[in-house]
């Protein structure tokens, strides 16, 4: 496992390259999840379609999650029309149970979240082949071709995402 170390203005953060997870099966990404609008969506609707996908698992009462939401909103707004999107999976915190839909909708309105928000519980990572959830927030970064490029357990910033993507873009001749 390769480790990339990025310096955040408040502390050091680790972003891990995880080649062991690079072959997540398409079937595991086809698990239907409820969107906050009531529709059913699959992660395969987003992952592997030519854009980097920042898959963020979070909870409304998780302090580090609250700190990173504006960073994710900014990142999504800056990239959604070009090379990357954010997809959030909300779970309940601190129980790690299924997210409360009304609570997530109100939170999204308050924080001006315009990226996709899906509802689940902490077992989602196991169901989609990413192993046991280690804590909140957790961010998975998928390449435009759908391979898992990195995992961040703990808060993440727009700068970390921008730097990582810039260093890992494939340049075609």
C-alpha positions as a Markdown table, in Angstrom:
| # | Residue | x | y | z |
|---|---|---|---|---|
| 1 | Unk | 0.0 | 0.0 | 0.0 |
| 2 | Unk | 1.4 | 3.4 | -1.0 |
| 3 | Unk | 0.8 | 6.3 | 1.3 |
| 4 | Unk | 0.5 | 9.9 | 0.2 |
| 5 | Unk | 0.9 | 12.5 | 2.9 |
| 6 | Unk | -0.7 | 15.9 | 2.5 |
| 7 | Unk | -0.3 | 18.8 | 4.9 |
| 8 | Unk | -3.5 | 20.5 | 6.0 |
| 9 | Unk | -3.3 | 23.9 | 7.7 |
| 10 | Unk | -4.5 | 22.4 | 11.0 |
| 11 | Unk | -2.9 | 18.9 | 11.0 |
| 12 | Unk | -1.5 | 16.1 | 8.8 |
| 13 | Unk | -3.9 | 14.0 | 6.9 |
| 14 | Unk | -3.3 | 10.7 | 5.2 |
| 15 | Unk | -4.8 | 9.7 | 1.9 |
| 16 | Unk | -4.1 | 6.1 | 1.1 |
| 17 | Unk | -3.8 | 4.5 | -2.3 |
| 18 | Unk | -5.6 | 1.2 | -2.1 |
| 19 | Unk | -4.7 | -1.1 | -5.0 |
| 20 | Unk | -6.3 | -4.0 | -3.2 |
| 21 | Unk | -9.7 | -2.5 | -3.8 |
| 22 | Unk | -9.1 | -1.5 | -7.4 |
| 23 | Unk | -11.3 | -4.3 | -8.7 |
| 24 | Unk | -14.6 | -3.7 | -6.9 |
| 25 | Unk | -17.2 | -5.6 | -8.8 |
| 26 | Unk | -19.8 | -3.7 | -10.8 |
| 27 | Unk | -22.4 | -5.9 | -9.2 |
| 28 | Unk | -21.5 | -4.5 | -5.8 |
| 29 | Unk | -22.0 | -1.0 | -7.1 |
| 30 | Unk | -25.4 | -1.9 | -8.5 |
| 31 | Unk | -27.0 | -2.1 | -5.0 |
| 32 | Unk | -30.0 | 0.2 | -5.0 |
| 33 | Unk | -29.9 | 3.1 | -2.5 |
| 34 | Unk | -32.6 | 5.6 | -1.7 |
| 35 | Unk | -31.9 | 9.2 | -2.8 |
| 36 | Unk | -33.3 | 12.0 | -0.7 |
| 37 | Unk | -35.8 | 12.7 | -3.4 |
| 38 | Unk | -37.2 | 9.2 | -2.9 |
| 39 | Unk | -35.8 | 7.7 | -6.1 |
| 40 | Unk | -33.6 | 4.6 | -6.2 |
| 41 | Unk | -30.0 | 5.2 | -7.4 |
| 42 | Unk | -27.0 | 2.9 | -7.7 |
| 43 | Unk | -23.4 | 3.9 | -7.2 |
| 44 | Unk | -22.8 | 2.5 | -10.7 |
| 45 | Unk | -24.9 | 5.4 | -12.0 |
| 46 | Unk | -22.0 | 7.7 | -11.0 |
| 47 | Unk | -18.8 | 5.7 | -10.8 |
| 48 | Unk | -16.9 | 4.8 | -13.9 |
| 49 | Unk | -18.6 | 7.3 | -16.3 |
| 50 | Unk | -15.6 | 9.5 | -17.1 |
| 51 | Unk | -15.4 | 11.7 | -14.0 |
| 52 | Unk | -13.6 | 11.4 | -10.7 |
| 53 | Unk | -16.1 | 10.4 | -8.0 |
| 54 | Unk | -15.7 | 11.5 | -4.4 |
| 55 | Unk | -17.8 | 9.1 | -2.4 |
| 56 | Unk | -18.3 | 10.6 | 1.1 |
| 57 | Unk | -19.9 | 8.8 | 4.0 |
| 58 | Unk | -21.0 | 11.1 | 6.7 |
| 59 | Unk | -23.6 | 11.9 | 9.4 |
| 60 | Unk | -25.3 | 15.2 | 10.3 |
| 61 | Unk | -24.2 | 15.1 | 14.0 |
| 62 | Unk | -20.6 | 14.1 | 13.3 |
| 63 | Unk | -18.4 | 17.1 | 14.1 |
| 64 | Unk | -15.6 | 16.4 | 11.5 |
| 65 | Unk | -18.4 | 15.8 | 8.9 |
| 66 | Unk | -19.8 | 19.2 | 9.6 |
| 67 | Unk | -16.4 | 20.8 | 9.1 |
| 68 | Unk | -15.8 | 19.1 | 5.7 |
| 69 | Unk | -19.3 | 19.6 | 4.2 |
| 70 | Unk | -18.5 | 23.2 | 2.9 |
| 71 | Unk | -15.2 | 21.9 | 1.4 |
| 72 | Unk | -17.1 | 19.1 | -0.4 |
| 73 | Unk | -19.8 | 21.6 | -1.6 |
| 74 | Unk | -17.1 | 23.9 | -3.0 |
| 75 | Unk | -15.3 | 21.0 | -4.6 |
| 76 | Unk | -18.4 | 19.7 | -6.2 |
| 77 | Unk | -19.5 | 23.2 | -7.5 |
| 78 | Unk | -16.0 | 23.8 | -9.0 |
| 79 | Unk | -15.7 | 20.4 | -10.7 |
| 80 | Unk | -19.2 | 19.1 | -11.5 |
| 81 | Unk | -19.2 | 20.5 | -15.0 |
| 82 | Unk | -15.7 | 19.3 | -15.8 |
| 83 | Unk | -13.9 | 16.4 | -14.2 |
| 84 | Unk | -15.3 | 15.3 | -10.8 |
| 85 | Unk | -18.5 | 15.0 | -8.7 |
| 86 | Unk | -19.3 | 14.3 | -5.1 |
| 87 | Unk | -21.8 | 11.7 | -4.0 |
| 88 | Unk | -22.7 | 11.6 | -0.4 |
| 89 | Unk | -24.0 | 8.6 | 1.6 |
| 90 | Unk | -25.6 | 9.8 | 4.8 |
| 91 | Unk | -25.8 | 7.5 | 7.8 |
| 92 | Unk | -27.0 | 8.1 | 11.3 |
| 93 | Unk | -24.4 | 9.3 | 13.8 |
| 94 | Unk | -23.6 | 8.2 | 16.5 |
| 95 | Unk | -25.6 | 5.0 | 16.0 |
| 96 | Unk | -24.3 | 4.3 | 12.5 |
| 97 | Unk | -27.9 | 3.2 | 11.7 |
| 98 | Unk | -30.0 | 4.1 | 8.8 |
| 99 | Unk | -30.1 | 7.9 | 8.1 |
| 100 | Unk | -33.2 | 9.9 | 8.9 |
| 101 | Unk | -34.5 | 11.2 | 5.5 |
| 102 | Unk | -36.2 | 14.3 | 6.9 |
| 103 | Unk | -33.1 | 15.2 | 8.9 |
| 104 | Unk | -30.8 | 14.8 | 5.8 |
| 105 | Unk | -33.1 | 16.9 | 3.6 |
| 106 | Unk | -33.2 | 19.7 | 6.2 |
| 107 | Unk | -29.4 | 19.5 | 6.5 |
| 108 | Unk | -28.9 | 19.6 | 2.8 |
| 109 | Unk | -31.1 | 22.8 | 2.6 |
| 110 | Unk | -29.2 | 24.5 | 5.4 |
| 111 | Unk | -25.8 | 23.7 | 4.0 |
| 112 | Unk | -26.8 | 24.3 | 0.3 |
| 113 | Unk | -25.7 | 20.8 | -0.7 |
| 114 | Unk | -26.5 | 20.2 | -4.4 |
| 115 | Unk | -24.6 | 17.0 | -4.8 |
| 116 | Unk | -26.4 | 13.6 | -4.7 |
| 117 | Unk | -27.2 | 12.4 | -1.2 |
| 118 | Unk | -28.1 | 8.7 | -0.7 |
| 119 | Unk | -29.3 | 7.1 | 2.5 |
| 120 | Unk | -27.9 | 4.0 | 4.2 |
| 121 | Unk | -26.3 | 2.7 | 7.3 |
| 122 | Unk | -22.7 | 1.7 | 8.2 |
| 123 | Unk | -23.0 | -1.7 | 6.5 |
| 124 | Unk | -23.0 | 0.1 | 3.1 |
| 125 | Unk | -19.2 | -0.2 | 2.8 |
| 126 | Unk | -19.3 | -4.0 | 3.3 |
| 127 | Unk | -22.3 | -4.3 | 0.9 |
| 128 | Unk | -20.4 | -2.6 | -1.9 |
| 129 | Unk | -17.1 | -4.4 | -1.3 |
| 130 | Unk | -15.1 | -1.7 | 0.5 |
| 131 | Unk | -14.7 | -3.5 | 3.8 |
| 132 | Unk | -15.8 | -2.4 | 7.2 |
| 133 | Unk | -16.4 | 1.3 | 7.8 |
| 134 | Unk | -13.6 | 2.6 | 10.0 |
| 135 | Unk | -15.2 | 5.9 | 11.1 |
| 136 | Unk | -16.9 | 9.0 | 10.0 |
| 137 | Unk | -16.4 | 10.8 | 7.8 |
| 138 | Unk | -14.8 | 8.4 | 5.3 |
| 139 | Unk | -14.1 | 9.4 | 1.7 |
| 140 | Unk | -13.4 | 7.1 | -1.2 |
| 141 | Unk | -12.0 | 8.5 | -4.4 |
| 142 | Unk | -12.7 | 6.7 | -7.7 |
| 143 | Unk | -10.9 | 7.4 | -11.0 |
| 144 | Unk | -12.9 | 8.3 | -14.1 |
| 145 | Unk | -12.7 | 4.6 | -15.2 |
| 146 | Unk | -14.2 | 3.5 | -11.8 |
| 147 | Unk | -11.1 | 2.2 | -10.0 |
| 148 | Unk | -10.7 | 3.0 | -6.3 |
| 149 | Unk | -7.8 | 5.4 | -6.1 |
| 150 | Unk | -7.8 | 6.4 | -2.4 |
| 151 | Unk | -9.5 | 6.3 | 1.0 |
| 152 | Unk | -9.5 | 9.0 | 3.7 |
| 153 | Unk | -10.8 | 8.2 | 7.1 |
| 154 | Unk | -11.4 | 11.5 | 8.8 |
| 155 | Unk | -12.0 | 15.0 | 7.4 |
| 156 | Unk | -11.0 | 16.0 | 3.9 |
| 157 | Unk | -10.5 | 19.3 | 2.2 |
| 158 | Unk | -11.0 | 20.6 | -1.3 |
| 159 | Unk | -7.2 | 21.2 | -1.5 |
| 160 | Unk | -6.4 | 17.6 | -0.7 |
| 161 | Unk | -8.8 | 16.4 | -3.4 |
| 162 | Unk | -7.5 | 18.9 | -6.0 |
| 163 | Unk | -3.9 | 18.0 | -5.3 |
| 164 | Unk | -4.5 | 14.3 | -5.4 |
| 165 | Unk | -6.5 | 14.4 | -8.6 |
| 166 | Unk | -3.9 | 16.7 | -10.2 |
| 167 | Unk | -1.1 | 14.3 | -9.3 |
| 168 | Unk | -3.0 | 11.3 | -10.5 |
| 169 | Unk | -4.5 | 12.4 | -13.8 |
| 170 | Unk | -3.6 | 10.3 | -16.7 |
| 171 | Unk | -2.2 | 12.3 | -19.5 |
| 172 | Unk | -2.9 | 11.0 | -23.0 |
| 173 | Unk | -0.6 | 11.8 | -25.9 |
